[in-house]
Every structure is written in C-alpha cells, then in structure tokens.
C-alpha cells in the first residue's frame, strides 16, 4: 500500500466527512464573477515584482472565475480601512511588509486590477494567483492563473513599461527590481497528498524532483526576462497547517500536533531547492544575479514552537470559524472569529495571519538588506 492508502485505512468516519468537505471546496462551482519598520539606507531596488500562490496574491483571483477568492469579510479585517482586498489573511502579506520596508509603497497591488496607474506599475505588482503551483495540474484543479501565464502577464507588464519610459530604462528597471517567488505548497497539499492523480505516477521523491525541475525552469525564464535579484520562498512546515492536521491526523480534534511526515517532505524539498539555487547562483553570478532562498520553514516552525518574543496563544487552528478546515468560501461573514488574530499563527486553516507574515518578514530582513544593496 502507498502511504496514502495506509493512512486512509486508519481514518474514521469523521475524517472521511472532513475530506469530502475539502474536495467540495476545491470543486464547488464559482458563483460570482507595514507595521513601522526601520528602512535600509542603501536600497537600490525600484520595484517589487511577485509571482506565486495565495501566500503572495493580493487579489488577482478577484478577476478570475474561481472559487479560490478572499474578497469578502472577514478577510481583510485588519487591512487598511478593513477592506477585503483578496488577500488570504486578515491583513498584509510578507511582500507588503517588504515593499514598505524598502520605501516603495505600503502594499503590493494585483496586476489584474484595471485601475492601476503607470506609477503603481512602475513600483511593482503581484502576478500571483491563489491556488496556483509549479505543477501544471495544480492551477487547473481550481481554475486559477498558472505560473506560465503569470510569466506572460509579466512580459505584457514589461511592454507597458517600455511604452511609457522606453526599452533601455525598462531593462535597467527590471534588472534592479526585487523579485519574489512563493509557490509549491499547493502542489503537495492540494494536489499530491489530497488528489490521487499524481500519486499514481510519481513517488514522493519523484514528485519533489518534478516540482524542482519546473521551479528552476521558471527561475531561468525570469532570468532571461531580466530578473537579477530573486527571493525564492521555501516550503513551510506543511504538516503544521491546520487543514493538513484535520485531514490526515487519526485524532484530528483531540491531537492537534504537527504531522512530521508532511513537514519532512517540505524539508527534503527545501534542501534540494537550496542545492539547485546554489548552482544557479554560481553559474549566473558574473551576470549580476543574486538568488536567495528565504527560510519560511524555520520562521513558521519557530512561531509554532513558541520561540522568540512574539509568542502565539493558538498555533494549530485558524482564527476563522473552527479553524480546522475553513478557507475561502468556508471562511465568510457568518463565520465565528477569534477575538484577537494577532494571537494566532493561522488566520484560516491554510493561511497565516498578518502577524505571522510580519514575523516571516522580520526573519528574512538581513537577506533583503543583502539583495537590495546598491
């Protein structure tokens, strides 16, 4: 038996019901069309440009026919003016804190927002789409923007800049911009571990290699389009995500500890990715490339284990609803909310709170300082 088949034989009826709800969330048809921080003194990055999934999507899915949306309450409860922008959190995301820190703007807008001015475009946008991933199957599951399409939007973005400031200035602008890539979790959590298709073809190690290959090819594509400063986000401790605990733990209600098997898959992948990025950095260093892997895994693990000064009261369930399974439509205006989201690592069953995202930002600030220096 595969790991998943063995796991399923252990599940009790409540687990099967919970998993059914998760499947319904994936396939339900669509029904609708910085905290103050010191700033670096030697920043030379004129823009922040973002690709990936819901961890960095500020609202592109608002313009896509998909169920994976967050443009309704209680999402955005602690954002400026309590606006549900489409961010899968109660407030800002890590790229927002980064942009604020380096003095560009307070938040990164979604590229698909038709009202963006050329100034907004110049200082950076996000092409990310919640539910996306490096595996081409992952975004098809939820009908969101795949990574190749995000790259096509970036090429369109470059043409818009060229028409405004000329080709040479655009090339220089892109060379100096800070690029952020955050994806991969959906490939494992929503795709490989939850759906049966990829497990019929790939072992865990084989799937890790497949995602690694597509991720590094994307980085190569970004380089060819002018990217020279790239932050790539490591996979989080996936076994600590509330939804993973709920779906795969034998005692999902009474035992809410992290499931190390799932986290170990992320650790292994992160090491493979680090090795690949090191090789890419060596190969491209003479062309001015700076590539860093930001360790979201350790940052989130530290929060969950109560390390550091920012201790959290709740680390195994989200603030929204029961916190066990709710995300997107299941976290809605009728959902119960915890009284203080800053005491929670997770906002819903998948996504961190603004406080957790801010902590991730603080943990990678030395890397940001290194990559944006003149």
C-alpha positions as a LaTeX table, in Angstrom:
\begin{tabular}{lrrr}
\hline
Residue & $x$ (\AA) & $y$ (\AA) & $z$ (\AA) \\
\hline
Unk1 & 0.00 & 0.00 & 0.00 \\
Unk2 & 1.09 & 3.57 & $-0.61$ \\
Unk3 & 1.44 & 5.93 & 2.32 \\
Unk4 & $-1.90$ & 7.50 & 1.48 \\
Unk5 & $-3.69$ & 4.13 & 1.20 \\
Unk6 & $-2.31$ & 3.04 & 4.56 \\
Unk7 & $-3.38$ & 6.35 & 6.02 \\
Unk8 & $-6.90$ & 6.05 & 4.64 \\
Unk9 & $-7.40$ & 2.63 & 6.23 \\
Unk10 & $-6.81$ & 4.28 & 9.61 \\
Unk11 & $-9.27$ & 7.08 & 9.13 \\
Unk12 & $-12.55$ & 7.14 & 10.98 \\
Unk13 & $-15.82$ & 8.39 & 9.52 \\
Unk14 & $-15.33$ & 12.00 & 10.67 \\
Unk15 & $-12.06$ & 12.17 & 8.71 \\
Unk16 & $-13.80$ & 10.97 & 5.56 \\
Unk17 & $-16.52$ & 13.58 & 6.02 \\
Unk18 & $-13.96$ & 16.30 & 6.57 \\
Unk19 & $-12.05$ & 15.25 & 3.49 \\
Unk20 & $-15.29$ & 15.29 & 1.49 \\
Unk21 & $-15.87$ & 18.91 & 2.54 \\
Unk22 & $-12.34$ & 19.75 & 1.41 \\
Unk23 & $-13.00$ & 18.17 & $-2.00$ \\
Unk24 & $-16.23$ & 20.18 & $-2.28$ \\
Unk25 & $-14.31$ & 23.35 & $-1.51$ \\
Unk26 & $-11.90$ & 22.57 & $-4.36$ \\
Unk27 & $-14.53$ & 21.67 & $-6.93$ \\
Unk28 & $-17.54$ & 23.81 & $-5.94$ \\
Unk29 & $-18.61$ & 25.89 & $-8.97$ \\
Unk30 & $-17.91$ & 29.58 & $-8.98$ \\
Unk31 & $-20.91$ & 31.70 & $-8.09$ \\
Unk32 & $-19.53$ & 35.22 & $-8.61$ \\
Unk33 & $-17.70$ & 36.97 & $-11.29$ \\
Unk34 & 3.55 & 47.78 & 7.48 \\
Unk35 & 3.84 & 47.94 & 10.71 \\
Unk36 & 6.51 & 50.61 & 11.15 \\
Unk37 & 9.99 & 49.26 & 10.44 \\
Unk38 & 13.40 & 50.88 & 10.05 \\
Unk39 & 14.27 & 51.31 & 6.40 \\
Unk40 & 17.52 & 50.36 & 4.72 \\
Unk41 & 19.78 & 53.26 & 3.77 \\
Unk42 & 21.24 & 51.67 & 0.65 \\
Unk43 & 18.21 & 50.38 & $-1.21$ \\
Unk44 & 18.64 & 50.37 & $-4.98$ \\
Unk45 & 15.53 & 48.32 & $-5.83$ \\
Unk46 & 12.92 & 50.50 & $-7.57$ \\
Unk47 & 10.16 & 47.86 & $-7.61$ \\
Unk48 & 8.89 & 44.63 & $-6.03$ \\
Unk49 & 7.57 & 42.05 & $-8.51$ \\
Unk50 & 5.81 & 38.95 & $-7.21$ \\
Unk51 & 4.84 & 35.53 & $-8.56$ \\
Unk52 & 3.21 & 32.55 & $-6.86$ \\
Unk53 & 0.16 & 31.43 & $-4.92$ \\
Unk54 & $-2.16$ & 32.64 & $-2.16$ \\
Unk55 & 0.73 & 33.49 & 0.16 \\
Unk56 & 1.52 & 36.42 & $-2.17$ \\
Unk57 & $-1.73$ & 37.01 & $-4.11$ \\
Unk58 & $-3.13$ & 40.45 & $-3.16$ \\
Unk59 & $-6.31$ & 39.97 & $-5.21$ \\
Unk60 & $-5.64$ & 38.71 & $-8.74$ \\
Unk61 & $-8.19$ & 35.96 & $-8.20$ \\
Unk62 & $-10.85$ & 38.66 & $-7.85$ \\
Unk63 & $-10.65$ & 38.86 & $-11.65$ \\
Unk64 & $-10.67$ & 35.10 & $-12.29$ \\
Unk65 & $-13.63$ & 32.70 & $-12.44$ \\
Unk66 & $-12.60$ & 30.56 & $-9.49$ \\
Unk67 & $-13.87$ & 29.63 & $-6.06$ \\
Unk68 & $-10.47$ & 30.48 & $-4.57$ \\
Unk69 & $-11.28$ & 34.07 & $-3.61$ \\
Unk70 & $-10.90$ & 36.15 & $-0.47$ \\
Unk71 & $-12.57$ & 39.42 & $-1.47$ \\
Unk72 & $-15.21$ & 39.25 & 1.25 \\
Unk73 & $-15.34$ & 39.56 & 5.03 \\
Unk74 & $-13.81$ & 38.54 & 7.34 \\
Unk75 & $-10.73$ & 38.52 & 5.07 \\
Unk76 & $-9.02$ & 41.89 & 5.31 \\
Unk77 & $-10.46$ & 42.58 & 8.76 \\
Unk78 & $-7.21$ & 44.22 & 9.87 \\
Unk79 & $-6.17$ & 45.64 & 6.49 \\
Unk80 & $-6.34$ & 49.40 & 5.90 \\
Unk81 & $-9.98$ & 50.51 & 6.20 \\
Unk82 & $-10.90$ & 46.84 & 6.87 \\
Unk83 & $-11.04$ & 46.19 & 3.12 \\
Unk84 & $-11.23$ & 42.55 & 1.93 \\
Unk85 & $-8.77$ & 43.01 & $-0.94$ \\
Unk86 & $-8.48$ & 39.38 & $-1.97$ \\
Unk87 & $-5.53$ & 38.65 & 0.33 \\
Unk88 & $-5.97$ & 35.33 & 2.12 \\
Unk89 & $-5.32$ & 36.82 & 5.54 \\
Unk90 & $-6.69$ & 39.35 & 7.98 \\
Unk91 & $-4.20$ & 41.96 & 6.78 \\
Unk92 & $-0.99$ & 42.45 & 4.85 \\
Unk93 & 1.24 & 39.77 & 3.35 \\
Unk94 & 5.02 & 39.44 & 3.52 \\
Unk95 & 5.62 & 41.25 & 0.16 \\
Unk96 & 3.60 & 44.19 & 1.50 \\
Unk97 & 5.91 & 44.45 & 4.51 \\
Unk98 & 8.94 & 44.17 & 2.24 \\
Unk99 & 7.72 & 46.95 & $-0.06$ \\
Unk100 & 7.00 & 49.17 & 2.92 \\
Unk101 & 10.39 & 48.42 & 4.48 \\
Unk102 & 12.37 & 49.37 & 1.40 \\
Unk103 & 10.31 & 52.52 & 0.97 \\
Unk104 & 8.46 & 51.76 & $-2.26$ \\
Unk105 & 4.82 & 51.63 & $-1.12$ \\
Unk106 & 2.70 & 50.24 & 1.68 \\
Unk107 & 1.19 & 47.34 & $-0.23$ \\
Unk108 & 1.64 & 45.48 & $-3.50$ \\
Unk109 & $-1.38$ & 45.63 & $-5.84$ \\
Unk110 & $-2.63$ & 42.80 & $-8.07$ \\
Unk111 & $-1.55$ & 43.17 & $-11.69$ \\
Unk112 & $-5.05$ & 42.37 & $-12.97$ \\
Unk113 & $-6.53$ & 45.44 & $-11.27$ \\
Unk114 & $-7.57$ & 47.53 & $-14.32$ \\
Unk115 & $-7.33$ & 50.82 & $-12.42$ \\
Unk116 & $-3.56$ & 50.68 & $-11.81$ \\
Unk117 & $-1.65$ & 53.78 & $-12.88$ \\
Unk118 & 1.72 & 53.65 & $-14.59$ \\
Unk119 & 3.27 & 54.79 & $-11.29$ \\
Unk120 & 1.73 & 51.81 & $-9.50$ \\
Unk121 & 3.01 & 49.53 & $-12.23$ \\
Unk122 & 6.48 & 51.06 & $-12.03$ \\
Unk123 & 6.89 & 50.41 & $-8.31$ \\
Unk124 & 5.76 & 46.80 & $-8.54$ \\
Unk125 & 2.83 & 44.42 & $-8.76$ \\
Unk126 & 1.97 & 40.84 & $-7.96$ \\
Unk127 & 1.08 & 38.33 & $-10.66$ \\
Unk128 & 0.37 & 35.61 & $-8.07$ \\
Unk129 & $-2.83$ & 33.60 & $-8.02$ \\
Unk130 & $-4.23$ & 31.74 & $-5.00$ \\
Unk131 & $-4.37$ & 28.01 & $-5.66$ \\
Unk132 & $-1.55$ & 28.05 & $-8.20$ \\
Unk133 & 1.61 & 25.96 & $-8.26$ \\
Unk134 & 4.51 & 24.74 & $-10.35$ \\
Unk135 & 2.76 & 21.51 & $-11.39$ \\
Unk136 & 0.55 & 22.39 & $-14.40$ \\
Unk137 & $-2.23$ & 20.26 & $-12.90$ \\
Unk138 & $-2.40$ & 22.25 & $-9.65$ \\
Unk139 & $-3.89$ & 25.50 & $-11.06$ \\
Unk140 & $-6.25$ & 23.52 & $-13.31$ \\
Unk141 & $-7.83$ & 21.93 & $-10.24$ \\
Unk142 & $-9.17$ & 25.28 & $-9.09$ \\
Unk143 & $-9.16$ & 27.22 & $-12.40$ \\
Unk144 & $-6.59$ & 29.82 & $-11.37$ \\
Unk145 & $-3.64$ & 31.50 & $-13.10$ \\
Unk146 & $-0.81$ & 29.08 & $-13.75$ \\
Unk147 & 2.85 & 30.04 & $-13.48$ \\
Unk148 & 3.47 & 30.22 & $-17.26$ \\
Unk149 & 0.50 & 32.60 & $-17.59$ \\
Unk150 & 1.91 & 34.72 & $-14.76$ \\
Unk151 & 5.12 & 34.95 & $-16.78$ \\
Unk152 & 3.13 & 36.00 & $-19.86$ \\
Unk153 & 1.48 & 38.74 & $-17.81$ \\
Unk154 & 4.96 & 39.87 & $-16.75$ \\
Unk155 & 6.03 & 40.13 & $-20.39$ \\
Unk156 & 2.92 & 42.24 & $-21.02$ \\
Unk157 & 3.85 & 44.34 & $-17.99$ \\
Unk158 & 7.30 & 44.97 & $-19.47$ \\
Unk159 & 5.76 & 46.10 & $-22.75$ \\
Unk160 & 3.55 & 48.57 & $-20.87$ \\
Unk161 & 6.60 & 49.99 & $-19.11$ \\
Unk162 & 8.52 & 50.21 & $-22.38$ \\
Unk163 & 5.73 & 52.24 & $-23.95$ \\
Unk164 & 5.91 & 54.66 & $-21.02$ \\
Unk165 & 9.64 & 55.02 & $-20.33$ \\
Unk166 & 11.41 & 53.30 & $-23.22$ \\
Unk167 & 13.15 & 49.97 & $-23.62$ \\
Unk168 & 16.51 & 50.83 & $-22.07$ \\
Unk169 & 15.06 & 52.36 & $-18.91$ \\
Unk170 & 12.69 & 49.41 & $-18.58$ \\
Unk171 & 15.57 & 46.95 & $-18.88$ \\
Unk172 & 17.50 & 48.78 & $-16.16$ \\
Unk173 & 14.38 & 48.98 & $-14.01$ \\
Unk174 & 13.76 & 45.22 & $-14.24$ \\
Unk175 & 17.44 & 44.40 & $-13.58$ \\
Unk176 & 17.29 & 46.31 & $-10.29$ \\
Unk177 & 13.81 & 45.20 & $-9.19$ \\
Unk178 & 13.32 & 42.75 & $-6.33$ \\
Unk179 & 11.57 & 39.57 & $-7.48$ \\
Unk180 & 9.69 & 37.34 & $-5.04$ \\
Unk181 & 8.57 & 33.80 & $-5.89$ \\
Unk182 & 6.37 & 31.89 & $-3.45$ \\
Unk183 & 4.71 & 28.68 & $-4.61$ \\
Unk184 & 4.85 & 24.92 & $-4.22$ \\
Unk185 & 2.71 & 24.26 & $-1.15$ \\
Unk186 & $-0.45$ & 23.71 & $-3.22$ \\
Unk187 & 1.41 & 21.22 & $-5.40$ \\
Unk188 & 1.91 & 18.99 & $-2.38$ \\
Unk189 & $-1.07$ & 19.75 & $-0.10$ \\
Unk190 & $-3.94$ & 20.20 & $-2.58$ \\
Unk191 & $-2.54$ & 18.14 & $-5.44$ \\
Unk192 & $-0.19$ & 15.31 & $-4.47$ \\
Unk193 & $-1.43$ & 14.43 & $-0.98$ \\
Unk194 & $-5.16$ & 15.08 & $-1.49$ \\
Unk195 & $-5.88$ & 14.04 & $-5.08$ \\
Unk196 & $-4.93$ & 10.62 & $-6.47$ \\
Unk197 & $-3.67$ & 11.53 & $-9.95$ \\
Unk198 & $-0.02$ & 12.40 & $-9.33$ \\
Unk199 & 0.46 & 9.63 & $-6.75$ \\
Unk200 & $-0.32$ & 7.10 & $-9.47$ \\
Unk201 & 2.62 & 8.39 & $-11.50$ \\
Unk202 & 5.16 & 9.73 & $-9.00$ \\
Unk203 & 6.73 & 8.58 & $-5.77$ \\
Unk204 & 7.21 & 11.38 & $-3.23$ \\
Unk205 & 10.86 & 11.76 & $-4.24$ \\
Unk206 & 9.92 & 11.65 & $-7.92$ \\
Unk207 & 7.33 & 14.38 & $-7.41$ \\
Unk208 & 9.83 & 16.51 & $-5.50$ \\
Unk209 & 12.18 & 16.27 & $-8.47$ \\
Unk210 & 9.35 & 17.15 & $-10.86$ \\
Unk211 & 8.44 & 20.29 & $-8.89$ \\
Unk212 & 12.13 & 21.17 & $-8.53$ \\
Unk213 & 12.60 & 20.97 & $-12.28$ \\
Unk214 & 9.61 & 23.17 & $-13.07$ \\
Unk215 & 10.55 & 25.69 & $-10.37$ \\
Unk216 & 14.15 & 26.05 & $-11.56$ \\
Unk217 & 12.99 & 26.35 & $-15.17$ \\
Unk218 & 10.73 & 29.22 & $-14.08$ \\
Unk219 & 13.69 & 30.92 & $-12.42$ \\
Unk220 & 15.67 & 30.51 & $-15.63$ \\
Unk221 & 12.78 & 32.08 & $-17.54$ \\
Unk222 & 12.75 & 35.03 & $-15.11$ \\
Unk223 & 16.49 & 35.48 & $-15.59$ \\
Unk224 & 16.04 & 35.56 & $-19.36$ \\
Unk225 & 13.40 & 38.26 & $-18.89$ \\
Unk226 & 15.82 & 40.43 & $-16.93$ \\
Unk227 & 15.37 & 39.38 & $-13.29$ \\
Unk228 & 18.62 & 39.65 & $-11.35$ \\
Unk229 & 17.53 & 39.84 & $-7.70$ \\
Unk230 & 15.32 & 36.95 & $-6.69$ \\
Unk231 & 13.91 & 35.83 & $-3.34$ \\
Unk232 & 12.51 & 32.30 & $-3.51$ \\
Unk233 & 10.35 & 31.21 & $-0.58$ \\
Unk234 & 10.97 & 27.78 & 0.92 \\
Unk235 & 8.09 & 25.41 & 1.57 \\
Unk236 & 6.53 & 25.81 & 5.05 \\
Unk237 & 6.19 & 23.00 & 7.61 \\
Unk238 & 3.21 & 21.53 & 5.72 \\
Unk239 & 2.39 & 19.07 & 8.48 \\
Unk240 & 1.62 & 22.02 & 10.76 \\
Unk241 & $-1.05$ & 23.56 & 8.51 \\
Unk242 & $-4.38$ & 23.20 & 10.34 \\
Unk243 & $-6.09$ & 21.73 & 7.28 \\
Unk244 & $-3.41$ & 19.04 & 6.96 \\
Unk245 & $-3.74$ & 18.10 & 10.62 \\
Unk246 & $-7.54$ & 17.94 & 10.21 \\
Unk247 & $-7.48$ & 15.83 & 7.07 \\
Unk248 & $-4.70$ & 13.42 & 7.88 \\
Unk249 & $-4.45$ & 13.06 & 11.67 \\
Unk250 & $-6.01$ & 9.95 & 13.24 \\
Unk251 & $-7.28$ & 12.11 & 16.11 \\
Unk252 & $-7.81$ & 15.42 & 14.37 \\
Unk253 & $-9.78$ & 17.08 & 17.18 \\
Unk254 & $-8.02$ & 15.82 & 20.29 \\
Unk255 & $-4.48$ & 15.65 & 18.86 \\
Unk256 & $-3.52$ & 18.81 & 17.01 \\
Unk257 & 0.21 & 18.33 & 16.84 \\
Unk258 & 2.15 & 18.75 & 13.59 \\
Unk259 & 2.37 & 15.69 & 11.33 \\
Unk260 & 6.08 & 15.36 & 10.72 \\
Unk261 & 5.77 & 13.15 & 7.64 \\
Unk262 & 4.29 & 16.02 & 5.62 \\
Unk263 & 6.75 & 18.54 & 7.05 \\
Unk264 & 9.67 & 16.23 & 6.25 \\
Unk265 & 8.65 & 16.24 & 2.58 \\
Unk266 & 8.97 & 20.03 & 2.67 \\
Unk267 & 12.33 & 19.90 & 4.44 \\
Unk268 & 13.70 & 17.49 & 1.86 \\
Unk269 & 12.41 & 19.62 & $-0.99$ \\
Unk270 & 13.88 & 22.78 & 0.53 \\
Unk271 & 17.31 & 21.17 & 0.71 \\
Unk272 & 17.08 & 20.04 & $-2.91$ \\
Unk273 & 16.00 & 23.55 & $-3.87$ \\
Unk274 & 18.82 & 25.17 & $-1.90$ \\
Unk275 & 21.36 & 23.00 & $-3.69$ \\
Unk276 & 19.88 & 23.91 & $-7.06$ \\
Unk277 & 19.80 & 27.62 & $-6.27$ \\
Unk278 & 23.44 & 27.49 & $-5.15$ \\
Unk279 & 24.41 & 26.00 & $-8.50$ \\
Unk280 & 22.34 & 28.59 & $-10.37$ \\
Unk281 & 23.90 & 31.39 & $-8.32$ \\
Unk282 & 27.41 & 30.19 & $-9.19$ \\
Unk283 & 26.55 & 29.80 & $-12.86$ \\
Unk284 & 24.96 & 33.24 & $-13.19$ \\
Unk285 & 26.94 & 35.28 & $-10.67$ \\
Unk286 & 29.06 & 37.00 & $-13.33$ \\
Unk287 & 25.83 & 38.39 & $-14.80$ \\
Unk288 & 24.87 & 40.15 & $-11.58$ \\
Unk289 & 22.38 & 37.56 & $-10.32$ \\
Unk290 & 21.57 & 37.32 & $-6.61$ \\
Unk291 & 19.30 & 34.41 & $-5.67$ \\
Unk292 & 18.32 & 33.70 & $-2.08$ \\
Unk293 & 16.11 & 31.04 & $-0.52$ \\
Unk294 & 14.09 & 32.59 & 2.29 \\
Unk295 & 13.52 & 30.13 & 5.11 \\
Unk296 & 9.79 & 30.34 & 5.76 \\
Unk297 & 10.01 & 26.79 & 7.14 \\
Unk298 & 12.14 & 27.76 & 10.14 \\
Unk299 & 10.28 & 31.01 & 10.69 \\
Unk300 & 6.88 & 29.31 & 10.92 \\
Unk301 & 8.27 & 26.38 & 12.91 \\
Unk302 & 9.69 & 28.83 & 15.42 \\
Unk303 & 6.32 & 30.54 & 15.83 \\
Unk304 & 4.53 & 27.23 & 16.24 \\
Unk305 & 7.06 & 26.07 & 18.84 \\
Unk306 & 6.78 & 29.35 & 20.73 \\
Unk307 & 10.29 & 30.61 & 20.07 \\
Unk308 & 11.22 & 34.27 & 20.22 \\
Unk309 & 9.45 & 37.23 & 21.81 \\
Unk310 & 6.29 & 37.03 & 19.66 \\
Unk311 & 4.57 & 34.11 & 21.34 \\
Unk312 & 1.19 & 32.99 & 19.98 \\
Unk313 & $-1.70$ & 31.60 & 22.01 \\
Unk314 & $-3.00$ & 29.32 & 19.24 \\
Unk315 & $-0.79$ & 27.52 & 16.72 \\
Unk316 & $-2.81$ & 24.54 & 15.43 \\
Unk317 & $-6.05$ & 26.06 & 14.17 \\
Unk318 & $-7.11$ & 29.21 & 12.39 \\
Unk319 & $-8.84$ & 32.28 & 13.77 \\
Unk320 & $-11.78$ & 31.93 & 11.37 \\
Unk321 & $-14.57$ & 29.50 & 12.26 \\
Unk322 & $-13.46$ & 26.31 & 13.96 \\
Unk323 & $-10.07$ & 26.91 & 12.40 \\
Unk324 & $-9.86$ & 23.24 & 11.41 \\
Unk325 & $-10.98$ & 23.31 & 7.79 \\
Unk326 & $-12.29$ & 26.74 & 6.84 \\
Unk327 & $-10.70$ & 28.62 & 3.93 \\
Unk328 & $-12.07$ & 30.76 & 1.12 \\
Unk329 & $-15.90$ & 30.40 & 1.00 \\
Unk330 & $-15.97$ & 28.40 & 4.22 \\
Unk331 & $-14.49$ & 31.44 & 5.99 \\
Unk332 & $-17.20$ & 34.01 & 5.38 \\
Unk333 & $-19.14$ & 36.87 & 7.01 \\
Unk334 & $-21.14$ & 34.39 & 9.10 \\
Unk335 & $-18.07$ & 32.64 & 10.49 \\
Unk336 & $-17.13$ & 32.90 & 14.14 \\
Unk337 & $-13.89$ & 34.84 & 14.65 \\
Unk338 & $-11.31$ & 34.71 & 17.39 \\
Unk339 & $-11.17$ & 37.99 & 19.36 \\
Unk340 & $-7.52$ & 38.78 & 18.50 \\
Unk341 & $-5.98$ & 37.40 & 15.30 \\
Unk342 & $-2.52$ & 38.56 & 16.35 \\
Unk343 & $-2.50$ & 35.76 & 18.93 \\
Unk344 & $-2.95$ & 33.17 & 16.17 \\
Unk345 & $-0.33$ & 31.87 & 13.75 \\
Unk346 & $-3.06$ & 30.98 & 11.23 \\
Unk347 & $-5.93$ & 33.12 & 10.00 \\
Unk348 & $-7.85$ & 30.29 & 8.33 \\
Unk349 & $-6.98$ & 26.61 & 8.06 \\
Unk350 & $-4.24$ & 27.23 & 5.49 \\
Unk351 & $-3.00$ & 30.81 & 5.59 \\
Unk352 & $-1.04$ & 32.74 & 8.24 \\
Unk353 & $-2.24$ & 35.86 & 10.00 \\
Unk354 & $-0.82$ & 39.30 & 9.29 \\
Unk355 & 1.24 & 38.99 & 12.48 \\
Unk356 & 2.76 & 35.71 & 11.29 \\
Unk357 & 3.52 & 37.18 & 7.86 \\
Unk358 & 5.18 & 40.15 & 9.56 \\
Unk359 & 7.29 & 37.79 & 11.65 \\
Unk360 & 8.38 & 35.98 & 8.48 \\
Unk361 & 9.37 & 39.34 & 7.00 \\
Unk362 & 11.41 & 40.24 & 10.09 \\
Unk363 & 13.19 & 36.88 & 9.95 \\
Unk364 & 14.36 & 37.49 & 6.37 \\
Unk365 & 15.22 & 41.18 & 6.71 \\
Unk366 & 19.00 & 40.53 & 6.63 \\
Unk367 & 18.55 & 38.72 & 3.31 \\
Unk368 & 16.51 & 41.63 & 1.97 \\
Unk369 & 19.24 & 44.05 & 3.03 \\
Unk370 & 21.80 & 41.95 & 1.18 \\
Unk371 & 19.86 & 41.58 & $-2.03$ \\
Unk372 & 18.78 & 45.22 & $-2.46$ \\
Unk373 & 22.06 & 46.90 & $-1.66$ \\
Unk374 & 23.44 & 49.11 & $-4.38$ \\
\hline
\end{tabular}
